């Protein structure tokens, strides 16, 4: 969905956070060891940007519920390796 110049994002959101991001096109993924989030067993993916100029984040760590197959948590990292944002999905 396009966002006009009059509309603004609030909080710690960035335009790159809008769900138009296609993780399979923009990032390479590797699977890490499963983890539990709030009693929910999750797949853990490490996503690394394929093209640093095109991707909003250099690296993303993403938790996906095994039973519901939806994202439940994400951590976003800069090129220097610093985590700059964390998200929880409910």
C-alpha positions in Angstrom: 0.0 0.0 0.0 1.6 3.3 -1.0 2.1 5.9 1.7 1.7 9.6 0.8 4.1 12.3 1.9 1.4 13.6 4.2 1.3 10.4 6.1 3.9 9.8 8.8 5.1 6.7 10.6 5.2 7.0 14.4 7.5 5.6 17.0 10.6 3.6 16.0 9.1 2.5 12.7 11.0 2.9 9.4 9.6 2.8 5.9 11.6 -0.5 5.5 9.4 -2.0 8.2 6.2 -1.8 6.0 5.2 -5.3 5.0 6.2 -4.6 1.3 9.6 -6.1 2.3 10.0 -9.4 0.5 12.4 -11.3 2.8 13.0 -14.1 0.3 14.1 -11.6 -2.4 16.0 -9.2 -0.2 17.7 -11.6 2.4 19.6 -14.9 2.5 18.4 -17.1 5.3 20.0 -19.7 7.5 18.2 -21.6 10.2 19.4 -21.4 13.8 18.5 -23.7 16.7 14.8 -23.6 17.6 13.8 -21.5 20.6 10.7 -21.0 22.8 9.0 -17.7 23.0 6.2 -17.4 25.7 5.7 -21.2 25.6 5.5 -21.3 21.8 8.2 -23.4 20.0 9.7 -21.3 17.2 11.9 -21.7 14.2 14.7 -19.1 14.3 16.0 -17.6 11.0 19.0 -15.5 10.5 18.4 -13.2 7.5 21.4 -11.4 5.9 20.9 -8.7 3.3 21.7 -9.7 -0.3 22.1 -6.1 -1.4 23.1 -3.7 1.3 22.0 -0.7 -0.7 18.5 -2.1 -1.3 17.8 -3.6 2.1 16.8 -1.5 5.1 18.7 -3.7 7.6 22.0 -5.6 7.3 20.7 -8.5 9.3 17.5 -9.7 10.9 16.9 -12.5 13.4 13.3 -13.7 13.0 11.3 -16.1 15.2 8.4 -18.0 13.6 5.8 -20.0 15.6 6.0 -23.7 14.6 2.3 -24.3 15.3 0.8 -21.1 13.9 3.4 -20.4 11.2 3.4 -16.6 11.9 6.2 -14.3 13.0 6.3 -13.7 16.7 9.6 -11.8 17.2 12.3 -10.0 15.2 15.5 -8.2 16.0 17.0 -5.8 13.4 20.8 -5.1 13.1 23.1 -2.5 11.5 26.1 -3.2 9.4 28.3 -2.8 12.5 26.3 -5.6 14.2 24.4 -3.4 16.7 20.8 -4.3 17.3 18.8 -1.1 16.7 15.2 -2.4 16.9 13.2 -5.3 18.4 9.7 -6.2 17.5 7.1 -8.5 19.1 4.1 -9.6 17.1 0.8 -10.6 18.7 
